[in-house]
Amino acid sequence: MENVLCIILGGGRGTRLYPLTKHRSKPAVPLGGKYRLIDITISNAINSGFRNIFVLTQFNSASLNMHITQTYVFDKFSKGFVEVLAAEQTMESTNWYQGTADAIRKQMRRFDKSKYEHILILSGDHLYRMNYLNFLRHHLLTDSDITLSTIPINETDAPKFGVMKINENLKITQFVEKPAQQDIIRQLYMPSNIKGMIRDNFRKEADLLASMGIYIFKRDVLKELLQDEKRIDFGKDIIPHAIEHKRVYAFPFKGYWEDIGSIESFFNANIQLAQENPNFFFYKDDWPIYSKPRVLPSSKFYSSKIDRSIISDGCLVRSSRIDNSIIGQRSIIHDNCHLNRVVYMGADYYEHDEVLKDKQEKGMPIMGIGSGSVIENTIIDKNVAIGKNVRITNKKGILEYEDEMFHIRQGIVIIPKNAVIPDNTEV
């Protein structure tokens, strides 16, 4: 669709995903052993037939920029592009992005007078599979100025979302960003006669309709709404204002969708990928998820037991047991280890023989998981060296903790990138 431009918002500081976002932006966080979060959204766009894509970045964007430029390269015979637009100071503005709408306002000059009639705005940190062409068709069929992709939610989830009230034609008549008061929430209930049409197998009892943070605007409407520089956010400012003056419709999405915005949601979504019947299924020829191609050997296992787990390329596992886990590329797991509910992101490189020899002579842990270690309910970031006989189980059930060696967020232990955990450590 040559008249549609996709803009993917690269996310803010990602504080709820810290320390995974200490060295990278949210969309660059590894997912499922070999992907990054941004791969989901870009793949959805490409598979939907949309190949004109800008990715707006600001915080810790170096690794995301590198991943995109190395992964999404169309040949000269193909129309389309995936291009990074980093935040920048200009003669018109010396400020960085102040919100989702402000980010697009500051880049609007790049496509203000372009051929694009419609702007598809997406988030780079969601896990879902969606055909955006169906979204566009609904937008055109209703002759909408703005269309919001929506999911049904329960009342308890309302304070996390932008929640809307709709009529029987799916026209949005009211929009409240993250409502907290129960009387306001109940005023936004869906009409009873259309609940059955909107609910799906993932949300059978839902009474409310929430924004997924995915929008289609007519380009001229978007330009008009962005003229007021006080409107810096779509959910808080643009959408509530537009409902009073424009044709704004809901597009009910049916299917699995997860906002990977917190450590708990990130951890659970990854572990769920390894189950027998996952909510999100990577193994689809007709809708592949693309990522950076790597030249790595197949993984090798010695006398090991692996159940309900995903093992990526280039791994070595020796006489160990792995349950309900995600094992990233180049992971080295030594003898007699037990991993259960672990998201191990692997490594960016193999350590050279000289480095390994030097570390062994000094009694330092080498990159990977040392023999005899037991790890549960843990996220291990990249390039981590865990020593021998280490136990990471959070047996005291601590919910929040932080030091240089490890963090605990929502009861889940996180070992930061490049961390070194000495032999016999207990967490």
Steps between C-alpha positions, in 0.01 A plus 500: 500500500703789367271770644547382860797597716578297814655680795623284787550677830828383652384549858608715790751425775351160573537543875265212581726263304817616674774362518428339161478853362819626665699459176220477241158639416183299564451388138858367495445264797558136391195277470451127452869412483588657164272797431460854629167657589514735201506196266138422585362835385721532193417143394128569540537801272701316234267199504202736468649649185616829655866567425538873556606507861660759727615408851521793743767458767638706785628320813789248486438458129844385378432123511151545354634712215768241425252213509261672258766606251656151498170313479250683283672566171285483186672445168496772236223324307262518797308810591514582866727582792542465873671817618593624845412859593689594814397791719697808408523867581405732215473872433126468575538304825781420741287264710494120486176306454254596775244228424366267231329773301786745545742242357303491174452878499876553509545267199192612306703706255644177358164381367284813508474536124557138408285256303367338818128550556485299823739472795507170693645557846635195685685414820829312501452307824188285450472126439221409256430396142276735305417561136505877472330478161176399674546796732540733200193355326287569808639854511404559137161329528391726786652807333663569832739786565665292772465131579623340821582131523340373819479200732235406755618517863366444849424778747807418711728575202340834413754719690776367271336602171324769307135390521224609263125504471355398165159490338351209304685611183837493681526876494694622804301750704722531808863422585664501843870438546571255787176552695529418871159588642249216491200720416680637193612154390147360514371783284730367224359147483440365152138483377362159600383411150850520348709338774472161333633643175803656667603243762735217405644184655765700684251738663164322528365705790629845410267799534723786385680595181861622524742659258797289388700815421462425127340766280427588139465870418414675181823689444341845478299435817814399686680811379212719617481341844875536554500875441425564866834437670330451837367166376801279563341156549247305295313340789491802730462780248443419133231230517274666765511826301442329164187317618322835534593622153582202274366161395677256734422127487611185680639194326449199733803271484448132572805304599788488742661834584741585779657830596856407600528794735611350830745237623212271598320525162828457312598194706160332480465563126838339434435196719160454338667481157661171604177325599331236289216728387640853529286810457748626241627248245822572309472194276289640216622492140230741385587766757870479589668715762817646353822577683870546445653198322795349686757246392501262797540123537216280618466454873657194662382304806681239709298271731245772570126513559303786348126550540271783387791721404632690199870459422649742249797446265860468607438359851693233691318316783685237703326246727239746620125535536301787351128548562257774390779727380621715212868452415650766274775473242855394596392387848750274677355285780744274681456168684226424751310826474125532544311789344126539558301802378809683381528755218868479405584749225830336408804685373613732220824305449700195609794562728836425332724222627752750636230675704366169631848386604573829675171493692548138605851573626363790707204299627250732332163382361489462123207615293208262535357307795751312716460135596271404786295821484126512572301793360126565521263787410785708365582720201867481400603780265774465238869425552460391863756281677346286774742297711480143628244380756303823485141491631259767376155413633383801705399253772411787735239627254638855484292720269732798443878528541794653316878491513789482250485122465126441456155656520165365614190649340151369573662193660700416186879501520683684221871456436608812305698500179873421538458406869740260670357272771775333710509130588267382779287815496145463636218737411 
